[in-house]
Amino acid sequence: MVEDFNSSQPIYYQILQRICRQIVRGEVQAGDKLPSVRELAVQSGVNPNTAQRVYTELERLHITETRRGQGTFVTEDQSQLQSLRDTLKSERIQAFLQDMREMGYTDAEIVAGIQHHQQSEEGSS
Amino acid sequence: MSQHIVEFKNVSKKYPGREALHNVSFTLPRGKVIGLIGPNGSGKSTALKLMAGLLRPNAGQVLVNGEIAGRPTQHQHMAFLSDREELYPFYTIGETLAFYKSVYGDFDLAKAEDMLKFLQLAPDQKVGGLSKGNYGRLKMVLTISRRVPLLLLDEPLSGLDPMVRQTIIQSIISYFDPEQTILLSTHEVSEIEPMLDMAMLIFNGQLVALEDVETIRETHQQHLVGWMSTAVR
């Protein structure tokens, strides 16, 4: 289909994550209108009930708001968007750290590794 | 209006020498897209044909929209997409739509014409000359355009190439009415999984499981194919 979904997470959650990333990257901006439930369903190849669940969850998390008769919009509340940025950031860092610690790296090694990697990236560009 | 769109009460169906369904009971909720899955010969088609009133159970009762299946008023409750080729080859696509409109009062002609455009079918093409893919698309148009509470699709994707399967899946998502229940049998499980609300697994004439697809992912951490193979082992 249009998109691939991994098997271990609910599909609605994977679409929700994708929309959150688009917002954090600025592809979708504060106050932008999101596609209708049916459009989202067709784009992602999922059923409209799943698409509806994505929007219900986004609204529950105060990332979007529904305007009666007009559709779903990204919130214009900058503090909400900032907290979304922070949440995604700490989620990724936490996952990375957990992964590295499981392999037995110390925090000092991890930090040094990141700095080293960054420097070599700068050097090559 | 009965609460469930479909109800099987202790249903058994025997063919000469073999029992296709054995004492099966379940109910299906309204407004869901449900995948009927299971290996070949497990009883999927039999279950669909019992709902469509094309077969009678040897024991038990099949209720569709609260009424016993197979009554003359059956067509008000459901539309059935057969896995066979059964349209008149001498009609054009446009004539086939008009024919359906004359047979079924609930046929939504405007929707059907809209779907033809979406699927790039020309109304003046002869049905007999259609490719397998376009024939499959046309059958989907004819079924989805019925305004009935239950749509039964028997292997709508089988034997079609990936491009055609994708447009058919998209046409279902774009055009079905969320108040309708869709029950479709298929082997292409992983392809239809994202569009399903529920999965119903039949094996050896028994109902093995009927569950929400998201629940399967959340609790078993598996997609449908994995879940299916664990369940029938």
Boltz contact constraints between the chains, C-beta under 6 A:
constraints:
  - contact:
      token1: [A, 1]
      token2: [B, 194]
      max_distance: 6.0
  - contact:
      token1: [A, 7]
      token2: [B, 222]
      max_distance: 6.0
  - contact:
      token1: [A, 7]
      token2: [B, 223]
      max_distance: 6.0
  - contact:
      token1: [A, 8]
      token2: [B, 221]
      max_distance: 6.0
  - contact:
      token1: [A, 10]
      token2: [B, 214]
      max_distance: 6.0
  - contact:
      token1: [A, 10]
      token2: [B, 217]
      max_distance: 6.0
  - contact:
      token1: [A, 10]
      token2: [B, 218]
      max_distance: 6.0
  - contact:
      token1: [A, 11]
      token2: [B, 194]
      max_distance: 6.0
  - contact:
      token1: [A, 41]
      token2: [B, 173]
      max_distance: 6.0
  - contact:
      token1: [A, 42]
      token2: [B, 170]
      max_distance: 6.0
  - contact:
      token1: [A, 42]
      token2: [B, 173]
      max_distance: 6.0
  - contact:
      token1: [A, 42]
      token2: [B, 174]
      max_distance: 6.0
  - contact:
      token1: [A, 45]
      token2: [B, 194]
      max_distance: 6.0
  - contact:
      token1: [A, 46]
      token2: [B, 194]
      max_distance: 6.0
  - contact:
      token1: [A, 46]
      token2: [B, 195]
      max_distance: 6.0
  - contact:
      token1: [A, 47]
      token2: [B, 33]
      max_distance: 6.0
  - contact:
      token1: [A, 47]
      token2: [B, 195]
      max_distance: 6.0
  - contact:
      token1: [A, 48]
      token2: [B, 178]
      max_distance: 6.0
  - contact:
      token1: [A, 49]
      token2: [B, 197]
      max_distance: 6.0
